[in-house]
Amino acid sequence: MRKRVLLLATALTSGLLTTALPAATAAAAPSRLAHDFNGDGYRDLAIGAWGADVGSVHAAGAVVVMYGTASGVSTTSKRAVFTQNSPNVPGTAETDDRFGYSLAAGDLNGDGYSDLVVGSQYESTSTKRGIGSLHVLWGSRTGLSGGALLPQPSGLTAWGGYGSDVAVADVDGDGKLDVTGTGQNNTHLYQGPFATSGKPRVHNPVAELGSTYEVIAGDLDGDRKAERVYPFGEDGDERGAIRYLTHAPFDGNSPESDYRVVDLPNADGDPGAIGDINGDGYGDLVLGDSGEPNGTAPGGHKGGQISVWYGSKNGPDPAQRPTVVHQDTAGVPGAGEAYDGFGAAVAVGDVNGDGFADVAVGVPGEDNGTVKDTGAVTVLFGSSTGLKATGAKSYTQNTTGVPGADERGDAFGLTVQLTDLTKDRKAELIIGSGYENANGGITVLRGTSTGVAASGGKSFTAAQVGLRGPATFGWEIAE
């Protein structure tokens, strides 16, 4: 992770860095792909760096966008760094705003170009500190530029952290994407389409749930309306509670009465992702549960685990016996050791192009020999019978072909994402190393017909993309 590149000293002072702009070409219809911010048919990569300094402003936060090509992303292809000091981005970079704390992509205004929703977890106003906000950066033929603020919910409290997480999905089945934002004291639904001012068709609090810091969105019952899954921390349930909102007949009251709450009382975890692992047409819910079993929370597994709750025409059956995988499962590399953090991050996507979604699992606390907390990522494969442990593969920065080297505390696997960046219908594995060179980094490994290839991988550190300060680059990768 030490490739030498040309750095532009003004990258974060000006708020926007762009390199290697392609020659102008005739306008073409945008691809309408999620994550394709410039509509050229290649998905792009958006990475949060909420700890980045903007000029002399500490932890104001930044978002790095790397535009996809036939060969993926690189330091020589077009890229940009956005902050609240970037042209036409609302607000001003302020200490501890944490712009880029959460990210989600989708075409919110229906112009065919994917847009990017950015959470500023501790954005302040003149009267309240740290209440949080959600921005939209608009896609166009030239990529992301400018933006708008989504309406702030009423009743936000100081340091409530609204924008701690965000999801983009069509929850009402009208063909328009909607946005859900979360925070300590407010979970809010914005229903599209959206005007370029940021105004949605309608927006309302998610009254049935109250507050939660996380949201996972996807279609679990095949009705083309996304469910919204919320992990909760609760007194008496240290490992958390899992419940989701699913579509229900409208009762004539508020738009949120169009949904009902379903509990998964036997499910635990915090990070999650949804994809069709067994190919039956229903989304399956993957939950990561990296906590250690203890006296007040005896569930889970030493070193962490994941579970898969399979969807159906009625959504995941709360009574089902989910598939549970950990490092002591036969076929999974490694062994369950305390504080490995297996399941600290999860992602779902088809890495080998066989039509079944696969699962990437972050293990940021994994030791490599005597080197502590270097981190690892395990890839598990989907099949017609569900998630398989056989054939699972693990990757570290000491794996032959993977860029970089295992170093103490890198936390390789703190975040993971599976996205097809090269238009070959095989998802690339994108890995965040939370403490690479102290400031964070990412690694991109190719998807192939046999799975993730270690050879030919690429890596990028915070410094290489023009970030300054303890950037936390790679702590968030757009969903």
C-alpha positions in Angstrom: 0.0 0.0 0.0 2.8 2.4 -0.7 2.5 3.2 -4.4 4.0 6.6 -5.2 1.6 9.1 -6.7 1.4 12.8 -7.4 -0.5 14.6 -4.6 -2.2 17.9 -5.1 -1.6 20.0 -2.0 -4.8 22.0 -2.4 -7.0 18.9 -2.6 -9.0 19.6 0.5 -8.4 23.3 0.7 -10.4 23.7 -2.5 -12.6 20.8 -1.6 -12.5 19.1 -5.0 -9.7 17.1 -6.7 -10.1 15.8 -10.2 -7.4 14.0 -12.3 -7.1 12.5 -15.7 -10.3 13.9 -17.2 -11.4 11.9 -20.3 -11.6 13.6 -23.6 -15.1 15.0 -24.4 -17.3 12.6 -26.3 -20.8 12.8 -27.8 -23.5 12.7 -25.1 -25.0 9.2 -24.6 -28.0 8.0 -22.7 -27.0 7.4 -19.0 -26.7 3.8 -17.9 -29.2 4.2 -15.0 -27.0 1.8 -12.9 -26.9 2.4 -9.2 -23.4 3.7 -8.3 -22.8 5.0 -11.8 -22.5 8.7 -11.1 -21.5 9.8 -14.6 -23.7 7.4 -16.5 -20.9 5.8 -18.6 -22.0 2.2 -17.8 -19.3 1.6 -15.2 -20.1 1.7 -11.5 -18.1 4.1 -9.5 -16.7 3.8 -6.0 -17.5 6.3 -3.2 -15.5 6.0 0.0 -16.1 8.0 3.2 -13.4 9.7 5.2 -15.3 11.3 8.0 -12.1 12.1 10.0 -10.4 14.0 7.2 -9.2 17.5 7.9 -10.3 20.2 5.5 -7.6 22.8 5.5 -7.1 23.5 9.2 -10.5 22.3 10.2 -10.2 19.0 12.1 -12.5 16.0 11.2 -14.8 18.0 9.0 -14.9 15.0 6.8 -14.6 14.1 3.1 -15.9 11.7 0.4 -13.6 10.3 -2.2 -15.2 9.2 -5.5 -13.2 7.0 -7.9 -14.8 6.5 -11.3 -15.0 3.1 -12.8 -13.5 2.0 -16.1 -13.0 -1.3 -18.0 -10.0 -1.9 -15.8 -11.6 -0.8 -12.6 -10.5 2.2 -10.5 -7.0 3.6 -10.1 -5.1 6.7 -9.0 -4.7 7.7 -12.7 -8.4 7.5 -13.6 -10.8 10.3 -12.8 -11.5 10.8 -9.2 -12.8 13.6 -6.9 -12.7 14.6 -3.3 -15.8 16.3 -1.9 -16.2 18.3 1.3 -18.6 20.9 2.5 -16.2 23.4 1.1 -16.6 22.0 -2.4 -18.4 24.2 -5.0 -22.2 24.2 -4.6 -22.1 21.6 -1.7 -24.4 23.0 1.1 -22.8 24.0 4.4 -19.3 24.8 5.5 -16.6 22.4 6.7 -16.6 22.6 10.5 -14.8 20.8 13.2 -16.2 17.3 13.9 -19.0 17.5 11.2 -18.0 14.0 10.1 -19.2 14.5 6.5 -19.0 11.1 4.9 -19.9 9.1 8.0 -22.6 7.2 6.0 -23.1 6.8 2.3 -25.7 5.3 -0.1 -26.2 5.6 -3.8 -29.1 5.7 -6.2 -30.9 7.9 -8.8 -33.1 10.1 -6.6 -34.3 12.6 -9.2 -34.9 10.2 -12.1 -32.4 11.7 -14.6 -30.6 8.4 -15.2 -27.5 9.3 -13.2 -26.9 7.8 -9.8 -26.7 10.3 -6.9 -24.9 10.0 -3.6 -26.4 10.5 -0.2 -23.9 11.6 2.4 -24.4 11.6 6.2 -22.7 14.3 8.3 -23.2 12.6 11.7 -22.4 15.6 13.9 -23.4 18.6 11.6 -24.2 21.6 13.8 -26.6 24.5 13.4 -26.4 27.9 15.0 -28.6 26.7 17.9 -27.7 23.0 18.3 -24.4 21.1 18.2 -24.0 17.7 16.6 -27.5 17.1 15.5 -26.5 15.7 12.1 -27.7 16.0 8.5 -28.0 14.3 5.1 -26.7 15.8 1.9 -27.3 14.7 -1.7 -24.5 15.0 -4.3 -26.1 15.0 -7.8 -24.9 12.8 -10.6 -24.4 14.0 -14.2 -22.5 13.2 -17.4 -19.4 14.6 -15.8 -19.9 12.9 -12.5 -21.0 14.1 -9.1 -21.3 17.9 -8.7 -23.1 20.3 -6.4 -25.8 19.1 -4.1 -28.6 19.8 -1.7 -29.6 19.2 1.9 -32.5 16.8 2.7 -35.0 18.4 5.1 -33.9 18.0 8.7 -36.5 16.2 10.8 -38.0 18.2 13.6 -37.0 17.5 17.2 -33.3 16.6 16.6 -31.3 16.8 19.8 -27.7 18.0 20.4 -25.2 15.2 19.5 -28.0 13.0 18.4 -26.0 12.1 15.3 -28.8 12.1 12.6 -27.2 10.6 9.5 -25.4 7.9 11.4 -26.7 5.6 8.7 -28.6 5.9 5.4 -30.2 3.6 2.9 -31.6 4.1 -0.6 -34.3 1.8 -1.9 -37.8 1.8 -3.3 -39.9 1.0 -0.2 -43.4 1.8 -1.6 -43.1 0.1 -5.1 -43.8 3.2 -7.1 -40.6 3.0 -9.1 -39.0 6.0 -7.3 -36.2 5.6 -4.9 -36.7 6.6 -1.3 -34.2 7.5 1.5 -34.2 6.4 5.1 -32.0 8.2 7.6 -31.2 7.2 11.2 -30.0 8.8 14.4 -30.2 8.6 18.1 -33.6 10.2 18.4 -35.1 10.2 14.9 -35.5 7.7 12.1 -36.9 9.3 9.0 -38.3 8.3 5.6 -38.0 10.5 2.5 -40.2 9.3 -0.4 -39.1 10.2 -3.9 -39.0 11.6 -6.4 -36.7 14.4 -5.2 -36.3 17.9 -6.6 -32.8 19.3 -7.2 -33.5 21.4 -4.1 -33.5 18.2 -2.1 -37.2 18.3 -1.4 -38.8 14.9 -1.5 -42.4 14.1 -2.5 -43.1 13.6 1.2 -41.2 12.9 4.3 -42.2 11.6 7.7 -40.7 10.1 10.9 -40.7 6.3 11.2 -42.9 6.5 14.3 -43.3 2.8 14.9 -39.6 2.4 15.7 -38.3 5.6 17.3 -34.5 5.7 17.2 -31.8 3.5 15.8 -28.4 4.1 14.5 -28.5 1.5 11.7 -30.8 0.6 8.7 -30.5 -2.2 6.1 -32.8 -2.1 3.0 -33.7 -4.7 0.4 -36.6 -6.8 -0.9 -37.1 -9.8 1.4 -40.5 -11.0 0.1 -40.3 -10.5 -3.7 -43.0 -7.8 -4.0 -40.5 -5.2 -5.4 -41.0 -3.1 -2.3 -37.9 -2.9 -0.1 -38.1 -3.9 3.6 -36.1 -1.8 6.1 -34.3 -3.8 8.7 -33.3 -2.1 12.0 -30.9 -3.5 14.5 -31.5 -2.1 18.0 -29.6 -2.1 21.2 -32.0 -2.8 24.1 -31.8 -3.2 27.9 -31.9 -6.9 28.6 -30.8 -7.8 25.1 -27.1 -6.8 24.9 -26.7 -8.5 21.5 -29.4 -6.4 20.1 -32.9 -6.8 18.6 -33.7 -7.1 14.9 -37.0 -5.9 13.5 -38.1 -4.8 10.0 -40.8 -2.8 8.3 -42.6 -4.5 5.5 -45.3 -3.2 3.2 -48.9 -3.5 4.4 -52.3 -2.2 3.2 -52.6 1.6 3.7 -54.9 2.5 6.6 -55.7 6.0 5.4 -53.6 7.8 8.0 -49.9 8.8 7.7 -47.8 7.2 5.0 -45.9 5.2 7.6 -49.1 3.4 8.5 -48.6 1.7 5.1 -46.0 -0.6 6.9 -46.1 -3.1 9.7 -43.3 -4.1 12.1 -42.0 -7.7 12.1 -39.7 -8.9 14.8 -36.9 -11.5 14.4 -36.6 -12.3 18.1 -33.9 -15.0 17.6 -31.7 -12.8 15.3 -28.7 -10.8 16.5 -26.1 -8.6 14.9 -25.5 -5.1 13.8 -24.0 -4.7 10.3 -26.1 -6.3 7.7 -26.7 -6.7 3.9 -29.4 -8.2 1.7 -29.0 -10.3 -1.4 -30.4 -13.5 -3.1 -28.0 -16.1 -1.9 -30.0 -19.2 -2.9 -31.3 -17.9 -6.2 -35.0 -18.3 -5.3 -36.0 -14.7 -6.1 -36.2 -13.5 -2.5 -33.6 -11.4 -0.8 -31.9 -13.0 2.1 -30.7 -11.1 5.2 -27.1 -11.5 6.3 -26.2 -10.2 9.8 -22.8 -9.8 11.3 -22.5 -10.5 15.1 -18.9 -9.9 16.0 -19.4 -9.5 19.7 -18.0 -11.9 22.2 -20.3 -14.2 24.2 -20.5 -13.2 27.9 -22.6 -13.7 31.0 -25.2 -11.2 30.0 -25.2 -12.0 26.3 -24.5 -15.8 26.0 -25.3 -16.0 22.3 -22.9 -15.7 19.5 -19.5 -17.4 19.0 -16.0 -16.8 20.2 -14.4 -14.5 17.7 -17.7 -13.6 16.0 -20.2 -15.1 13.6 -22.7 -14.3 10.8 -26.2 -15.6 10.2 -28.3 -15.8 7.1 -32.1 -15.4 7.4 -33.6 -16.6 4.1 -36.4 -14.6 2.5 -39.7 -16.0 1.2 -43.0 -14.6 -0.1 -43.8 -13.7 3.5 -40.3 -12.4 4.3 -37.9 -14.2 6.6 -39.7 -16.7 8.8 -38.9 -15.7 12.4 -39.1 -19.4 13.4 -36.6 -20.6 10.8 -33.2 -22.0 11.7 -30.8 -19.6 10.0 -27.4 -20.6 8.5 -24.8 -19.6 11.0 -21.1 -19.4 10.0 -18.0 -18.7 12.1 -14.3 -19.5 11.9 -14.8 -22.8 13.6 -17.3 -23.9 10.9 -15.9 -26.7 8.8 -14.5 -25.3 5.6 -14.0 -21.8 6.9 -10.3 -20.7 7.1 -8.9 -19.8 10.5 -10.2 -20.5 14.0 -12.4 -18.6 16.4 -10.3 -16.5 18.7 -11.4 -13.8 21.1 -11.9 -10.4 19.5 -11.2 -11.5 16.0 -14.3 -9.5 15.0 -15.6 -12.0 12.4 -18.7 -10.3 11.2 -17.7 -6.7 12.0 -18.6 -6.0 8.4 -20.6 -7.9 5.8 -21.4 -7.4 2.1 -23.4 -9.4 -0.5 -22.7 -9.6 -4.2 -22.0 -12.2 -7.0 -18.2 -12.4 -7.2 -18.0 -15.4 -9.6 -21.0 -14.6 -11.9 -22.9 -17.8 -11.2 -26.2 -16.0 -10.4 -26.0 -16.7 -6.6 -25.0 -13.8 -4.3 -21.9 -14.4 -2.2 -20.9 -13.0 1.2 -17.8 -11.1 2.2 -17.1 -11.0 5.9 -14.7 -8.6 7.6 -12.5 -9.9 10.3 -10.5 -6.7 11.3 -9.2 -8.1 14.6 -7.6 -11.2 13.1 -3.9 -11.8 14.0 -1.4 -12.9 11.4 1.2 -14.9 13.2 2.5 -12.7 16.0 1.3 -9.5 14.3 -1.8 -8.4 16.1 -5.1 -7.0 14.6 -3.8 -7.0 11.0 -7.2 -8.1 9.8 -8.7 -10.5 7.2 -11.6 -10.9 4.9 -13.4 -14.2 4.3 -15.5 -14.9 1.2 -18.3 -17.4 1.3 -20.2 -18.6 -1.7 -23.9 -18.8 -2.4 -25.7 -21.8 -4.0 -29.1 -23.2 -4.6 -29.1 -24.7 -1.1 -27.9 -21.4 0.5 -24.7 -20.1 1.9 -21.8 -22.7 1.8 -18.8 -22.9 4.0 -17.0 -25.3 1.7 -14.7 -23.5 -0.7 -14.5 -20.4 1.5 -11.4 -18.3 1.1 -9.6 -15.9 3.4 -7.5 -12.9 2.3 -5.0 -10.8 4.2 -2.4 -8.3 3.2 0.0 -11.2 3.5 -1.8 -13.2 0.9 0.3 -13.7 -2.2 -0.8 -11.0 -4.8 -2.7 -8.8 -2.3 -1.1 -5.4 -2.2 0.6 -4.2 1.0 1.8 -6.0 4.1 0.4 -7.1 7.4 1.1 -4.5 10.0 -0.1 -4.3 13.6 -3.5 -2.6 13.9 -4.2 -2.2 10.2 -7.8 -3.5 10.7 -7.9 -4.9 7.2 -11.6 -5.8 6.8 -13.1 -3.1 9.0 -15.4 -2.4 6.0 -16.2 -4.5 3.0 -18.3 -4.0 -0.2 -19.0 -6.1 -3.3 -19.6 -4.1 -6.4 -19.0 -4.8 -10.1 -16.7 -2.0 -11.2 -15.6 -3.4 -14.6 -19.0 -4.4 -16.2 -18.1 -8.1 -16.4 -21.0 -9.2 -14.1 -18.5 -10.2 -11.4 -18.3 -8.1 -8.3 -15.0 -6.7 -7.1 -14.2 -7.1 -3.4 -13.5 -3.7 -1.9 -11.9 -3.8 1.5 -11.4 -0.9 4.0 -8.3 -1.0 6.3 -9.4 1.3 9.0 -5.9 2.1 10.4 -3.7 1.6 7.4 -0.7 4.0 7.8 -2.8 5.4 10.7 -5.2 7.2 8.3 -6.9 4.4 6.5 -6.9 2.8 3.1 -8.8 0.5 0.7 -7.9 -2.5 -1.4 -9.7 -3.6 -4.5 -9.6 -7.3 -5.6 -11.0 -8.6 -8.9 -14.0 -10.9 -9.2 -13.5 -13.9 -11.5 -15.3 -17.0 -12.5 -13.5 -18.9 -9.7 -14.0 -16.2 -7.1 -11.9 -13.3 -5.8 -8.5 -13.1 -7.4 -5.6 -11.9 -5.1 -3.4 -11.2 -8.1 -3.7 -7.9 -9.8 -5.2 -6.2 -6.8 -5.0 -2.4 -6.2 -4.6 -0.4 -3.0 -5.0 3.2 -2.1 -4.1 5.0 1.0 -5.6 8.2 2.4 -2.5 10.2 1.4 -2.6 8.8 -2.2 -6.0 10.2 -2.8 -5.2 13.6 -1.3 -6.6 13.4 2.2 -5.1 15.0 5.2 -5.2 14.3 9.0 -6.5 11.2 10.7 -8.8 10.6 7.7 -10.5 7.3 8.7 -10.4 6.7 4.9 -12.3 3.4 4.1 -14.4 3.3 7.2 -17.4 3.7 5.0 -18.0 2.5 1.4 -21.3 3.4 -0.4 -23.9 0.8 -0.4 
